[in-house]
């Protein structure tokens, strides 16, 4: 089944916001130092740094320097500290140049099988602070249908779409990982290369504010995965990881039941992947930094 042939889901407007609500504008000013005046100044400063970078590093060009919306993502991701935003932008471009297998030639059609597997998805409801909630269920990885690299491609493709939402740029993401039915065999398929790649993406190479990581139903052998991932985590990331085990009441204190699907003890209907696929089909996901490097 292709994206075009799927039934049209009821897509809430909050998914695809352009611009910021009054509440989020206040938050952007309070937490990110964003005002119209500062935005104009910072964009000019950032473009000057990009100009210098392109002169000094012609083999690693930045092609979207005239795209305000693109550059603002990095300024928001680093609270309008222009030098830090520039560092993240350079890391973003390097990451995509070094991991072309995740980006080149990737379309919605060739990640759709992964999206339909429900190995990860984006909840319809934001949390009380306006943050977008993403849920990862690694036990649904099926090596007979797609590889770890294909799974990662789909994840990054979805992130590239979701981050276009300005409310999410300011409010950030929460990541949930549900290890229900996870097996030792599957956990060993998530090798150190894939884990390192994911840690780089979350911490330095993507212009999003990842605010918390909630883990549930970790098996006893989760310690293997934790031992592989921990060396690549900065202290800030470690401080934002919450392990709930089978204590769903603990999870619901952080993410209320009202926003969770029924199989997570919540009040929402089961997740329908057609919704995310439909949203991504309506977005323009440009990657000139990949095709032009």
Secondary structure, 3 states (H helix, E strand, C coil): CCHHHCCCCCCCHHHHCCCCCHHHHHHHHHHHCCCHHHHHHHHHHHHHHHHHHHHHCCCCCCCCCCCHHHHHHHHHHCCCCHHHHHHHHHHHHHHHHHCHHHCCCCCCCCCHHHHHCCCEEECCCCCCCCCEEEEECHHHCCCCCCCHHHHHHHHHHHHHHHCCCHHHHHHCEEEEEECCCCCHHHHCCCCHHHHHHHHHHHHCCCCCCEEEEEEECCCCCHHHHHHHHHCCCCHHHHCCEEEEECCHHHHHHHCCHHHCEHHHCCCECCCCHHHHHHHHHCCCCCCHHHHCC
